[in-house]
Every structure is written in C-alpha cells, then in structure tokens.
Amino acid sequence: MATSNAERQAAYRQRRATASDNGERKLGVYVSTGVKLALARLAKRYDVTEKEMLERLITDADETVKKSLHDDGDFENYLAL
C-alpha cells in the first residue's frame, strides 16, 4: 500500500532528528522584516545559505558567552535548559 503524504512527512521529520553530526531540529519563528533582510544580506555577503548564516551567528554568540563564564557553576547554569 502507498504511504500517505502525512506518513511521508512524519518519516522525513524522524530522519531529520538524526541528520548531520548532531541531528537537526525545526525552528519556526517570526522575525521583523529588518532582521530577515539583514539575514539575507549577510548570507549573500558570505555566500552561504540563510540557514548556514543563522547557525554561524548563533554558534559564534554561544562560544563568546561560554568563553566569558568564569566558573563551573556559571557554565553549568548556562548549559541547563
């Protein structure tokens, strides 16, 4: 029997959880028009996709914060969700 569109979508989402090095998760947010345009400009400037640019910006900001933490307690608190 053929799979339904919903079944194919569910299987795709399941595979995304284990994709790449650490899996992938869907991020659905609305941002201001200015932020969206800035993201597009940055991605074009660095010749990457908007996804890659957003990942780069967030990863760089996260590393900056982690380097600024002075003790293990601060680090653990930062990592706790």
C-alpha positions in Angstrom: 0.0 0.0 0.0 1.3 3.5 -0.8 2.2 5.8 2.0 0.1 8.9 2.6 1.6 12.4 2.4 1.3 12.7 6.2 3.2 9.4 6.7 6.0 10.6 4.3 6.2 13.9 6.2 6.4 12.1 9.6 9.2 9.8 8.3 11.1 12.8 6.9 10.8 14.6 10.3 12.0 11.4 12.1 15.1 11.2 9.8 16.0 14.9 10.5 16.4 14.2 14.2 19.5 12.1 13.3 20.8 14.0 10.3 24.2 15.7 10.2 26.6 15.4 13.1 24.1 16.1 15.9 20.7 15.8 14.3 18.6 18.8 13.3 15.6 20.4 14.9 12.9 22.6 13.3 13.0 26.2 14.3 9.8 28.1 13.4 9.9 31.8 14.4 8.7 35.1 13.1 11.2 37.9 13.0 10.9 41.5 11.9 11.3 42.4 8.3 14.5 44.2 9.0 16.1 41.1 10.7 15.0 38.9 7.8 16.5 41.3 5.3 19.7 41.6 7.3 20.0 37.8 7.4 19.6 37.6 3.7 22.3 40.3 3.2 24.7 38.5 5.5 24.1 35.2 3.8 24.7 36.7 0.4 27.8 38.6 1.6 29.4 35.3 2.9 28.0 33.2 0.0 26.1 30.8 2.3 22.5 29.9 2.8 20.4 31.7 5.3 20.3 28.5 7.4 24.1 28.4 7.4 24.4 32.1 8.3 22.0 31.8 11.2 23.8 28.7 12.5 27.1 30.5 12.3 25.8 33.6 14.1 24.2 31.6 16.9 27.3 29.3 17.3 29.7 32.3 17.4 27.5 34.1 20.0 27.3 30.9 22.1 31.0 30.4 22.0 31.6 34.0 23.1 29.3 33.6 26.1 30.9 30.2 27.1 34.4 31.8 27.0 33.2 34.6 29.3 32.0 32.2 32.0 34.3 32.2 35.0 33.5 29.1 37.0 31.9 25.7 36.5 28.7 26.8 38.2 28.1 29.6 35.7 28.9 27.1 32.9 26.5 24.5 34.2 23.8 27.1 34.7 24.3 28.4 31.2 24.1 24.9 29.7 20.9 24.0 31.6 17.8 24.5 29.6 
